[in-house]
Amino acid sequence: MTAVAPEAPWEERVQRAAHPLAYPALRSARHRPVVRVPRIGVVVSDAAVAREVLLDLDHFSKVGPGAPSDLWTPVLGPSVLLNMEGAEHAALRRALGPLFAPRAVRELVSGAADGGGVLPDLTRRLAAGETVDLAAAVTAQAGAVICGMVGLPPTDDAVRSAMSAARTITGMVRLHRHGLTRSQVARARAVLERLTAPARAAYDDGDPATVPGRMRDLGLSQREAMGAVGAFVLTGTETVQSFVPRLLAIAHDTGWTGRLLADDAQVRRRAVEEGLRVTVPTPAMLRAVRANASVGGVPVAAGERVVIATVNCCRAAGGFDPGRPVDPAVRHLWFGAGPHFCLGMPLAIAQVDAVLDALAAASADGRVPVVGRRRAARGVLVPAYRSLELRLGSPGKETT
């Protein structure tokens, strides 16, 4: 009998709380590389086959029935990376590229940390012996970054409003539905209109100190800029607020917290990548079949939907083990592949590093954060903890 990975019980709770119907359906398909699942689509659970689909732009597209375009075009409009293909997609990606260069994302995250004060407060409270809710702290930090992107000062009210708006929209998405209902689209548009109002003003002002202002300088139209802001706000923030608490929970459950927060950049990077593989920030990716093709030997017809079960592809290697060699087919698969590889990955990693730096600073005296009570979040797009309590334990100890 295969041993259960130490992190598995809580990871299962988190996944099932977010998607009580779709997650079991996807996991039931994990023993076959490709299988049709009623109401969901042609499910791919093999990493090599998944990568082939993502790279085959002639037969599989993000635009079409059951693809991301069905979900996001009615809300964000037609000109966002999530729902584009071909030359227009490549041109917009090139235009946005400078905003996600390493220096640019570090400045954005650093400005959010300084303005919001969330991470310095996290360090101070932990070092003082308090118990903190890491999920709440990371949510506030992600909200501060949203404020930086849309041109709002990161006050408490602005951060809470931004995160609430983003969750309202992403919480409507369900894998077994091919799109949002009319009433959901109307509600999502109204919420996004309020959220991006400061971004439109910043774009009109053209201030290069703001993200929308820089987008204008880079030659993006207002429609393109607002679509890009909306897309990154909706898809990027939940990734960060989901991942960091889950990473700390996994490190706690596997005895890795000390090494994760130690002053060794290579060990941290490997642990973060392994944490991303286990948590799988994008549990599934959708593609529409453009022309008759074969997926892992299974014929598919134009108009069908292919669901890449990233959660199956990435977790097939087993439990959390940063020392395990990386399968090239799996590496970074949770961020996509080819022309649609996640442009916002550097921003997400910069936010993760900022939180880990804050935790490491609190642990400078040798005390290691330990996890207390935790609760899984329900009604979210990306599986997450609703709350995760942290406190500093005795030096050298990683158990509660």
ZIRAWO-V503882 format. One record per run of one state. SS is the DSSP state (H for helix, E for strand, - for the rest). FROM is the first residue (numbers start at 1). TO is the last residue. If there is no record, write none. Layout:
BEGIN
ss->SS from->FROM to->TO
ss->SS from->FROM to->TO
END
This chain:
BEGIN
ss->- from->1 to->7
ss->H from->8 to->18
ss->- from->19 to->21
ss->H from->22 to->28
ss->- from->29 to->33
ss->E from->34 to->37
ss->- from->38 to->40
ss->E from->41 to->44
ss->- from->45 to->46
ss->H from->47 to->55
ss->- from->56 to->59
ss->E from->60 to->61
ss->- from->62 to->67
ss->H from->68 to->76
ss->- from->77 to->80
ss->H from->81 to->83
ss->- from->84 to->85
ss->H from->86 to->100
ss->- from->101 to->101
ss->H from->102 to->116
ss->- from->117 to->117
ss->H from->118 to->127
ss->- from->128 to->131
ss->E from->132 to->133
ss->H from->134 to->150
ss->- from->151 to->155
ss->H from->156 to->170
ss->- from->171 to->181
ss->H from->182 to->205
ss->- from->206 to->210
ss->H from->211 to->217
ss->- from->218 to->221
ss->H from->222 to->254
ss->- from->255 to->256
ss->H from->257 to->261
ss->- from->262 to->264
ss->H from->265 to->279
ss->- from->280 to->284
ss->E from->285 to->289
ss->- from->290 to->292
ss->E from->293 to->295
ss->- from->296 to->297
ss->E from->298 to->300
ss->- from->301 to->304
ss->E from->305 to->308
ss->- from->309 to->309
ss->H from->310 to->315
ss->- from->316 to->332
ss->H from->333 to->335
ss->- from->336 to->337
ss->H from->338 to->340
ss->- from->341 to->344
ss->H from->345 to->362
ss->- from->363 to->366
ss->E from->367 to->376
ss->- from->377 to->384
ss->E from->385 to->395
ss->- from->396 to->400
END
